[in-house]
Amino acid sequence: MSREIRNTPDDSYRQNEIDQIFDAVWEAAARRNPMCLVKMLDLNSAHKQLRQLLQDCLAHGLSAMDAREQVLNELLQSSAACRRPRNTYSGSVGLGTSQGKLQ
């Protein structure tokens, strides 16, 4: 049994939205803490994991702005802790908080 994968207009729209949000995350991180991008252990792996996190946030119903903040916080926190970023949304990291806890 073969399975065909087709890109629908919605898929390309969603991918375009993800690309725009992801670009905004990297730009904001570079402005907020430029050294965080330098400290990434494996930039390619981090890039892939953060994109997966972004997609997961959107799949869980977060708005584009909330998903952007979630991924930005994870990027900054993971680089500060010298660890790989998470790639799934657990709802445990707060939005716009420095401590990463929901208030």
C-alpha positions as a Python dict, from the first residue, in 0.01 Angstrom:
ca = {
    (1, 'M'): (0, 0, 0),
    (2, 'S'): (156, 328, -106),
    (3, 'R'): (84, 654, 63),
    (4, 'E'): (89, 979, -134),
    (5, 'I'): (185, 1298, 40),
    (6, 'R'): (36, 1607, -112),
    (7, 'N'): (96, 1964, -11),
    (8, 'T'): (-225, 2156, 13),
    (9, 'P'): (-250, 2535, 3),
    (10, 'D'): (-311, 2523, 380),
    (11, 'D'): (18, 2334, 430),
    (12, 'S'): (219, 2594, 240),
    (13, 'Y'): (36, 2875, 423),
    (14, 'R'): (114, 2711, 759),
    (15, 'Q'): (478, 2658, 660),
    (16, 'N'): (506, 3023, 558),
    (17, 'E'): (358, 3129, 893),
    (18, 'I'): (602, 2902, 1080),
    (19, 'D'): (895, 3043, 880),
    (20, 'Q'): (792, 3400, 964),
    (21, 'I'): (747, 3327, 1334),
    (22, 'F'): (1075, 3137, 1350),
    (23, 'D'): (1262, 3423, 1182),
    (24, 'A'): (1112, 3662, 1437),
    (25, 'V'): (1230, 3436, 1722),
    (26, 'W'): (1592, 3437, 1600),
    (27, 'E'): (1583, 3813, 1543),
    (28, 'A'): (1443, 3877, 1891),
    (29, 'A'): (1698, 3642, 2050),
    (30, 'A'): (1982, 3817, 1869),
    (31, 'R'): (1860, 4154, 1997),
    (32, 'R'): (1786, 4039, 2352),
    (33, 'N'): (2100, 3829, 2405),
    (34, 'P'): (2331, 3795, 2104),
    (35, 'M'): (2563, 3560, 2291),
    (36, 'C'): (2288, 3299, 2326),
    (37, 'L'): (2321, 3211, 1959),
    (38, 'V'): (2697, 3179, 1992),
    (39, 'K'): (2664, 2951, 2297),
    (40, 'M'): (2443, 2695, 2122),
    (41, 'L'): (2612, 2356, 2137),
    (42, 'D'): (2476, 2232, 1806),
    (43, 'L'): (2307, 2506, 1606),
    (44, 'N'): (2157, 2271, 1346),
    (45, 'S'): (2005, 2046, 1610),
    (46, 'A'): (1876, 2345, 1809),
    (47, 'H'): (1721, 2490, 1494),
    (48, 'K'): (1539, 2165, 1421),
    (49, 'Q'): (1418, 2119, 1779),
    (50, 'L'): (1296, 2476, 1813),
    (51, 'R'): (1102, 2448, 1485),
    (52, 'Q'): (939, 2133, 1619),
    (53, 'L'): (857, 2317, 1942),
    (54, 'L'): (701, 2600, 1741),
    (55, 'Q'): (488, 2357, 1540),
    (56, 'D'): (383, 2180, 1860),
    (57, 'C'): (285, 2508, 2026),
    (58, 'L'): (68, 2602, 1728),
    (59, 'A'): (-84, 2252, 1723),
    (60, 'H'): (-178, 2297, 2091),
    (61, 'G'): (-371, 2612, 1999),
    (62, 'L'): (-129, 2883, 2106),
    (63, 'S'): (-154, 3204, 1909),
    (64, 'A'): (134, 3297, 1683),
    (65, 'M'): (248, 3560, 1935),
    (66, 'D'): (232, 3320, 2231),
    (67, 'A'): (409, 3046, 2033),
    (68, 'R'): (681, 3296, 1937),
    (69, 'E'): (733, 3391, 2302),
    (70, 'Q'): (734, 3026, 2409),
    (71, 'V'): (1004, 2936, 2157),
    (72, 'L'): (1205, 3250, 2233),
    (73, 'N'): (1200, 3172, 2606),
    (74, 'E'): (1310, 2814, 2539),
    (75, 'L'): (1591, 2932, 2313),
    (76, 'L'): (1723, 3177, 2572),
    (77, 'Q'): (1681, 2940, 2866),
    (78, 'S'): (1838, 2641, 2694),
    (79, 'S'): (2140, 2840, 2580),
    (80, 'A'): (2188, 2989, 2927),
    (81, 'A'): (2173, 2639, 3079),
    (82, 'C'): (2397, 2490, 2805),
    (83, 'R'): (2139, 2227, 2720),
    (84, 'R'): (1953, 2123, 2409),
    (85, 'P'): (1617, 2295, 2360),
    (86, 'R'): (1297, 2102, 2417),
    (87, 'N'): (1105, 2014, 2103),
    (88, 'T'): (760, 1963, 2253),
    (89, 'Y'): (521, 2199, 2427),
    (90, 'S'): (433, 2085, 2776),
    (91, 'G'): (260, 2399, 2896),
    (92, 'S'): (508, 2420, 3184),
    (93, 'V'): (714, 2712, 3054),
    (94, 'G'): (544, 3045, 3106),
    (95, 'L'): (490, 3307, 2843),
    (96, 'G'): (687, 3624, 2884),
    (97, 'T'): (820, 3537, 3228),
    (98, 'S'): (1184, 3536, 3320),
    (99, 'Q'): (1141, 3237, 3551),
    (100, 'G'): (956, 3029, 3295),
    (101, 'K'): (659, 2952, 3519),
    (102, 'L'): (294, 3013, 3451),
    (103, 'Q'): (147, 3282, 3668),
}
